[in-house]
């Protein structure tokens, strides 16, 4: 029986990779709904090819999309708008699988809606879990949703853990013989830059990742190592493990996507060419496997695998994320909000690259944390942190 898929963030790199896999397996999957934020022309092309029932865009793009649909004779596709539209498609009764690939805090409520509707949720939006952590995981248990990680590292960890790992008690301790999680990081494009060199890097350089093809926000996060910091927090929530049991390992080749160590001395690693189609296909079909176009790893070509410790002096973002996870409560949401503002400012050349973690740290020091006991409190902290971070950015520009 064919499964009906909703793709939140269809025009981004994860959305595009998802379409590639669905296209390879038309007998297994159909596209029910797609959402986009600004790339309307690309969205129209996708709608022409995949004929979804619903498309969601911001309200200020609705007229433009309607016009395109009329020109292309796509009038049978329903148009919804804004957050209400995103939530409506994420929880829609006809949807089986939701790909949550909207970047940043904007993905939080639609992802949570999909979880509460008991869907299989393919989680590519790490910020949603960083912000809501325990609430999201509790909702997945309460509503019997399948929350499957698509981030290549978390998907790798998922593949290396015992099959029934998620059925056991969640108390922050590794279980079933697991002793530690090794979260790999490429180190980004500036791995060997000095502090002085880092001060002068440009947005164009930061967006050019050596191994992965990704959007701007995650590319900059990868360059500052904040991406790994967010992934550390995500891993703690997904796998119910305290941060002291997660070690970040810099592995420049991005061939090993992460590892799990066991009490008997075993270390299991998941390896593959750096292509997001592999983790997407894994999460889509789990517990089965489906074909992708990704070639098998050629070990004779990739003879060398290097590992090193991350340098938190040059890349303090990783340390800030670990501290936020230790503090708990609203700290990760504040960290994430400040980082989103700082990265956007860097991409506009308003602040320098090394000022990104400074904005985050100053925001964490200025915004009061507390317990993350409701989504409203989390969203309130998110708004407060954005406002403070924006002021810090302005003061740095003066």
Buried (B, 14 or more C-beta within 10 A) or exposed (E): EEBBBBBBBBBBBBBBBBBBBBEBBEEBBBBBBBBBBEBBEBBBBBBBEBEBBBBBBBEEBBEBBBEBBEEEEBEEBBBBBBBEBBBBBBBBEEBBBBBBBBBBBBBBBBBBBBBBBBBBBBBBBBBBBBBBBBBBBEBBEEEEBBBBBBBBBBBBBBBBBBEEBBEEEBEEEBBEEBBBBBBBBBBBBBBEBEEEEBEEBEBEEBBEBBBBEBBBBBBBBBBBBBBBBBBBBBBBBBBBBEBEBBBBBBBBBBBBBBBBBBEEEEEBBBBBBBBBBBBBBBBBBBEEEBEBEBEEEEEEEEEEEEEEEBBBEBBBBBBBBBBBBEBBBBBBBBBBBBBBBBBBBBBEEBBBBBBBBBBBBBBBEBBEBEEBEEBEBBBBBBEBBBEBBBBBBEEBEE
